[in-house]
């Protein structure tokens, strides 16, 4: 609600329920599944209950319009289709330790990421959000990150939030001049393209330690990333399981798919 109010956007509150299977004939010993009509009715009841709860939240400024919608089918396909039709700028998905599968590698978030063209805000289900005020974009200096930074500049402007670009370099005994040269060239380019954007860096043995340092120094409330199969992504979620922070309710992730594009 707070994020939608920041963006002056409306909210589509979506619940996707599974496709109703074929019902056995009369006299069959197989128990019948709820019909499509029953599933839709139950889904809309839960959605309307949530709408009423959201309407009780006190917000500064204009209250966003919340529109409930129940869809039958596969989650990723339904969400991607609706997001495309509505030209959505942001998809918010709650995650928890009970989420199906590995949320970022085999679960619902990954399935949606592979089909949508706008970022996903993956947030712990038990975290209360009061909006987005400061975003840290974690980059490993890839050229493809520059386009994401452009989208983030636009998004944070709409949110009236600050944006910091952060890079974690490994601790070394002997100076790595190639790393220092790449970091310097990237930071200078970002500063020339987006003068209002802050750039920071940290040295750490592990990526997560560097991000923790930058979070403490900058006070960011969201970490943004570009989703792809890449060493940075691997180190964040395998060697250093940042996804556990989601389960514990400490960190929300703003994840940009590879095919993210700007909307008008």
C-alpha positions as CSV (number, residue, x, y, z in Angstrom):
1,X,0.0,0.0,0.0
2,X,2.8,2.5,1.0
3,X,4.7,1.7,-2.2
4,X,1.6,2.2,-4.4
5,X,0.9,5.5,-2.6
6,X,4.5,6.6,-3.3
7,X,4.0,5.8,-7.0
8,X,0.5,7.1,-7.2
9,X,-0.4,3.7,-8.7
10,X,-3.3,1.4,-8.4
11,X,-3.0,-2.1,-6.9
12,X,-4.1,-5.4,-8.6
13,X,-4.5,-7.8,-5.7
14,X,-4.1,-11.2,-7.4
15,X,-4.8,-14.8,-6.3
16,X,-4.1,-17.6,-8.7
17,X,-5.8,-20.9,-7.9
18,X,-5.0,-24.2,-9.7
19,X,-6.9,-25.4,-12.7
20,X,-9.9,-27.5,-11.8
21,X,-9.3,-31.2,-12.7
22,X,-11.8,-33.3,-14.7
23,X,-14.6,-34.5,-12.3
24,X,-15.4,-38.2,-12.3
25,X,-18.8,-39.4,-13.3
26,X,-21.7,-39.9,-10.9
27,X,-21.3,-43.0,-8.8
28,X,-17.5,-43.0,-8.9
29,X,-15.7,-43.7,-5.6
30,X,-13.2,-40.9,-6.3
31,X,-13.9,-37.9,-4.2
32,X,-14.8,-34.8,-6.2
33,X,-12.6,-31.8,-6.2
34,X,-14.2,-28.3,-5.7
35,X,-15.6,-27.0,-8.9
36,X,-14.1,-24.0,-10.8
37,X,-17.1,-21.9,-9.6
38,X,-16.4,-22.9,-5.9
39,X,-12.7,-22.2,-6.2
40,X,-13.3,-18.8,-7.7
41,X,-15.9,-17.9,-5.0
42,X,-13.5,-19.0,-2.3
43,X,-10.6,-17.0,-3.9
44,X,-12.7,-13.8,-4.2
45,X,-13.9,-14.1,-0.6
46,X,-10.3,-14.2,0.6
47,X,-9.3,-11.4,-1.7
48,X,-12.1,-9.1,-0.6
49,X,-11.2,-9.9,3.1
50,X,-7.7,-8.7,2.3
51,X,-9.0,-5.6,0.5
52,X,-11.0,-4.6,3.6
53,X,-7.8,-5.1,5.7
54,X,-5.8,-2.9,3.4
55,X,-8.4,-0.2,3.5
56,X,-8.0,0.1,7.2
57,X,-4.3,1.0,6.9
58,X,-3.6,4.7,7.4
59,X,-1.7,6.3,4.6
60,X,-0.3,9.8,3.9
61,X,-1.7,11.4,0.8
62,X,-4.0,9.8,-1.7
63,X,-5.1,6.2,-1.0
64,X,-4.4,3.7,-3.9
65,X,-7.3,1.9,-5.5
66,X,-7.2,-1.9,-4.7
67,X,-8.7,-4.2,-7.3
68,X,-9.0,-7.9,-6.4
69,X,-8.8,-10.4,-9.2
70,X,-8.9,-14.2,-9.1
71,X,-7.3,-16.2,-11.9
72,X,-7.4,-19.9,-12.6
73,X,-4.2,-21.5,-14.0
74,X,-0.5,-21.6,-13.5
75,X,0.9,-18.8,-11.3
76,X,3.7,-17.6,-13.6
77,X,1.6,-17.6,-16.8
78,X,-1.3,-15.8,-15.1
79,X,0.9,-13.2,-13.4
80,X,2.9,-12.5,-16.6
81,X,-0.2,-12.2,-18.7
82,X,-1.9,-9.8,-16.3
83,X,1.3,-7.7,-15.8
84,X,1.6,-7.4,-19.6
85,X,-2.0,-6.3,-20.1
86,X,-1.9,-3.8,-17.3
87,X,1.6,-2.5,-18.2
88,X,2.6,-3.1,-14.6
89,X,5.7,-1.4,-13.3
90,X,6.3,-3.6,-10.3
91,X,5.2,-7.0,-9.1
92,X,5.2,-7.7,-5.3
93,X,5.5,-11.3,-4.1
94,X,5.6,-12.4,-0.5
95,X,8.0,-15.3,0.4
96,X,8.6,-17.3,3.5
97,X,10.3,-20.5,4.6
98,X,7.1,-22.3,3.7
99,X,7.1,-21.1,0.1
100,X,7.0,-23.9,-2.5
101,X,10.5,-25.0,-3.7
102,X,13.6,-22.9,-3.7
103,X,12.1,-19.5,-4.1
104,X,14.8,-18.1,-6.3
105,X,16.0,-21.2,-8.2
106,X,13.1,-23.5,-8.6
107,X,10.1,-21.9,-7.0
108,X,7.4,-19.3,-7.7
109,X,9.6,-16.2,-7.8
110,X,12.0,-17.7,-10.4
111,X,9.0,-19.0,-12.5
112,X,7.5,-15.5,-12.6
113,X,10.9,-13.8,-13.3
114,X,11.4,-15.9,-16.4
115,X,8.2,-14.6,-18.0
116,X,7.7,-11.0,-16.9
117,X,9.3,-7.8,-18.2
118,X,9.1,-5.7,-15.0
119,X,11.0,-6.0,-11.7
120,X,9.7,-8.2,-8.8
121,X,9.9,-7.1,-5.2
122,X,10.4,-10.3,-3.2
123,X,9.6,-9.4,0.4
124,X,9.4,-11.5,3.6
125,X,5.8,-12.4,4.3
126,X,6.0,-11.2,7.9
127,X,7.7,-7.9,7.1
128,X,5.7,-4.7,7.4
129,X,6.7,-2.3,4.6
130,X,6.4,1.4,4.9
131,X,7.5,2.1,1.4
132,X,10.8,2.3,-0.4
133,X,13.1,5.2,0.6
134,X,16.6,4.1,-0.3
135,X,17.7,1.4,-2.8
136,X,21.1,-0.3,-3.1
137,X,21.8,-1.8,-6.5
138,X,24.4,-4.5,-6.2
139,X,26.5,-4.6,-9.4
140,X,29.5,-6.7,-10.5
141,X,30.3,-4.0,-13.2
142,X,28.5,-5.9,-16.0
143,X,27.6,-3.8,-19.0
144,X,24.0,-5.1,-18.9
145,X,23.7,-3.6,-15.4
146,X,23.8,-0.1,-17.0
147,X,20.3,-0.5,-18.5
148,X,18.9,-1.7,-15.1
149,X,20.4,1.3,-13.4
150,X,18.6,3.5,-15.9
151,X,15.3,1.8,-15.0
152,X,16.1,2.1,-11.3
153,X,16.8,5.9,-11.7
154,X,13.3,6.2,-13.2
155,X,11.7,4.0,-10.6
156,X,13.3,5.7,-7.6
157,X,12.4,9.1,-9.0
158,X,8.7,8.0,-9.0
159,X,9.1,6.7,-5.5
160,X,11.0,9.9,-4.4
161,X,13.7,7.5,-3.1
162,X,17.5,7.6,-3.1
163,X,19.6,5.2,-5.2
164,X,23.0,3.9,-4.4
165,X,25.1,1.8,-6.7
166,X,27.3,-0.7,-4.8
167,X,30.2,-3.0,-5.8
168,X,32.0,-5.5,-3.6
169,X,35.6,-6.2,-4.4
170,X,37.5,-9.1,-2.9
171,X,40.1,-8.5,-0.2
172,X,43.6,-8.9,-1.7
173,X,47.1,-8.7,-0.4
174,X,48.5,-7.6,-3.7
175,X,46.6,-4.8,-5.4
176,X,44.5,-5.9,-8.3
177,X,45.0,-3.1,-10.8
178,X,42.6,-4.5,-13.4
179,X,39.8,-4.7,-10.8
180,X,40.6,-1.1,-9.6
181,X,40.6,0.1,-13.2
182,X,37.3,-1.6,-14.0
183,X,35.7,-0.2,-10.8
184,X,36.9,3.3,-11.5
185,X,35.8,3.3,-15.1
186,X,32.3,1.9,-14.2
187,X,31.8,4.4,-11.4
188,X,32.9,7.4,-13.5
189,X,30.5,6.3,-16.3
190,X,27.5,6.0,-13.9
191,X,28.3,9.4,-12.3
192,X,28.4,11.0,-15.7
193,X,25.1,9.4,-16.8
194,X,23.3,9.8,-13.5
195,X,25.0,12.6,-11.4
196,X,22.4,12.3,-8.6
197,X,23.2,8.7,-8.1
198,X,25.6,7.7,-5.3
199,X,28.3,5.1,-6.0
200,X,29.9,3.2,-3.1
201,X,32.2,0.2,-2.8
202,X,33.5,-2.2,-0.2
203,X,36.2,-4.8,0.2
204,X,35.2,-8.1,1.8
205,X,36.0,-11.8,1.7
206,X,32.4,-12.5,0.8
207,X,29.9,-10.6,-1.2
208,X,27.3,-10.7,1.6
209,X,29.7,-9.2,4.1
210,X,30.4,-6.3,1.7
211,X,26.6,-5.7,1.2
212,X,26.1,-5.8,5.0
213,X,28.7,-3.1,5.4
214,X,27.1,-1.0,2.7
215,X,23.7,-1.4,4.2
216,X,25.0,-0.3,7.6
217,X,26.7,2.7,6.1
218,X,23.9,3.9,3.7
219,X,20.8,2.8,5.6
220,X,19.2,1.2,2.5
221,X,15.9,-0.6,2.9
222,X,15.9,-2.6,-0.4
223,X,18.7,-4.4,-2.2
224,X,18.2,-4.5,-6.0
225,X,19.8,-7.1,-8.3
226,X,19.7,-8.2,-12.0
227,X,18.6,-11.9,-12.1
228,X,20.8,-14.2,-14.2
229,X,23.0,-17.2,-13.9
230,X,26.2,-15.5,-12.9
231,X,29.0,-15.7,-10.3
232,X,27.5,-12.7,-8.4
233,X,24.1,-14.4,-8.2
234,X,25.7,-17.7,-7.2
235,X,27.9,-16.3,-4.5
236,X,24.9,-14.3,-3.0
237,X,22.5,-17.3,-2.8
238,X,24.7,-20.3,-2.4
239,X,28.1,-19.5,-0.9
240,X,26.4,-16.8,1.2
241,X,22.6,-17.5,1.3
242,X,21.1,-14.0,1.2
243,X,17.8,-15.8,0.6
244,X,17.8,-16.7,4.3
245,X,17.5,-13.0,5.1
246,X,14.2,-13.1,3.3
247,X,13.0,-16.0,5.4
248,X,14.1,-14.2,8.6
249,X,12.3,-11.0,7.6
250,X,15.3,-8.7,7.4
251,X,15.7,-7.9,3.7
252,X,13.5,-7.4,0.7
253,X,14.9,-7.9,-2.8
254,X,14.1,-5.9,-5.9
255,X,14.9,-8.3,-8.7
256,X,15.1,-7.2,-12.4
257,X,14.7,-9.9,-15.0
258,X,17.0,-10.0,-18.0
259,X,14.2,-8.8,-20.3
260,X,13.1,-5.9,-18.2
261,X,12.0,-2.9,-20.2
262,X,10.8,0.6,-19.4
263,X,7.0,1.2,-19.6
264,X,5.5,4.5,-20.7
